[in-house]
Amino acid sequence: MKEALSVLCLALLVSVSEAAVTKPGIGEFLGCLRSWPSPESPITDDIFTADNTTTFLSSYLAYTKNTRFASPNYQTLMAIVTAKNLSHIQATVVCAKSNGVQIRIRSGGHDYEGLSYISSVPFVILDLFNLRSITVDVPSKQAWVQAGATLGELYTKISEAGETLAFPAGVCSTVGAGGHISGGGYGNLMRKYGLTVDHVVDALIVDVNGKLLNRSTMGEDLFWAIRGGGGGSFGVILSWKINLVDVPEILTVFRVNKTLEQGGIDVLYKWQLVSSKLPESLYVKAMSQVANGTRSGERTIAVLFYAQFLGGANELVSIMNQSLPELGLKSQDCLEMSWLNSTLFWEDLPVGTPTSILLDRPSKPEKFFKSKSDYVKKPIPKEGIEKLWNGMLKINNNIVYMHWNPYGGVMDTIPATATPFPHREGNLFKIQYYTAWFDANATKGSLDMMKELYEVAEPYVSSNPREAFLNYRDIDIGSNPSGETTVDEAEIYGSKYFVGNLKRLMEVKAKYDPENFFKNEQSIPPARVKQ
């Protein structure tokens, strides 16, 4: 795999010499940037253009997580600005707007469709990975986290300040806080504490005029919109103020595998009936994955059940054996550990792995992948599960799985309109479909087969609209061209991401960005704009 990536990087470097294209407005934009007063540090050291092929490419690749987008478009990508302070952000916004240049805002690079770092029109990447300050106030149980900090950095900082404090966010440690929180990020504390956005109490955002706003100066309508509506449609999120939550010193996790021969389909069907009704301190996720069969070359489905319980192993075993005895959970399946160590468990890292690994930041994309999402409101019958599994088995030679993430608990008590994230009461679980591959030649076939799997699931999931999760960005459900955002098209994908909250989001957009400067292929348009 490393050899393949080396060849890819070499090919990209060669292609730069063929892309000596004069981009519209680049001289004016760069001149504006370089003349911008920056008392903290000059911005010139943080501007990367294709004139320096090595640093430009390495800067682009460092926070590009999907190899599908590992080749920058040298015809349209004018520069990468790796902002180190507020003035760098303000300069990029003002200079881009005044010169008709689109910006894409990247905080961690996990955007599944690369919309935070690709465009078909002249654009600039505003990369926030340098903005990673985190301050934790234990007495108030609050923290400020900058957009470029990763979840691994945030979890480490929280744990260092207080071992019984946590934040209900995702399980991937390299995700940037900016995009994760603004899209309504979730994790294994969701049933107890809800989503990231349910614990945001303030934010700093740079608006379309380059002005820094906090909650009191931005107003409650904009503050509502950025907590689940995606910050990239409204401005540049600099940092979030979050409430932390309580966890015990020791919690319990388990991972149990069930093959088809062990009755995996029966256990998974029963899981649907009970997982959303378990105590809110218990989160049990089911993952169906393609695995090797007993005979050489044979492929089959295995079901992994992952759990986290805010309590001890004996109590957990008692609950599971009463609610889901088909799983056959035993005490030896359970591991008791601290909350910080549990974050390593959810990343499938071996017991004993140093928690310092949470601070690692990968330097280049590792694989091609595609993900999609669905919400399930009624149990999927066994024949439906079998059809889904057969659809997974058709995706040859790939890593393929479905995560079924349970709802219920506190998620049933928070109104759908509390934040732009609408997927609350009435859901049994959320599905994430995922496939990954390492050969570029397999890309078209993999994408086509994922669409087929998505079609197989249609009778068993939400409808009118068929709901989708913003942070599992999926361009297949509707998109606009890079340079425009029409209401008609936005209503197609927007109704799936935001359901009944889309209209209010568009009204907020019209108030704070009426000329639609902040946009991408799936952004929110101003309500009054019809093209």
Beta strands, then each sheet from edge to edge (+ up, - down):
strand 1: 47-48
strand 2: 77-82
strand 3: 102-106
strand 4: 123-127
strand 5: 134-137
strand 6: 142-146
strand 7: 165-166
strand 8: 200-206
strand 9: 212-213
strand 10: 236-243
strand 11: 245-246
strand 12: 251-259
strand 13: 282-292
strand 14: 299-309
strand 15: 334-337
strand 16: 368-376
strand 17: 399-406
strand 18: 429-437
sheet 1: 1+ 2- 4- 3-
sheet 2: 5+ 6- 10+ 8- 9+
sheet 3: 7+ 11-
sheet 4: 15+ 12- 14+ 13- 17+ 18- 16+
end
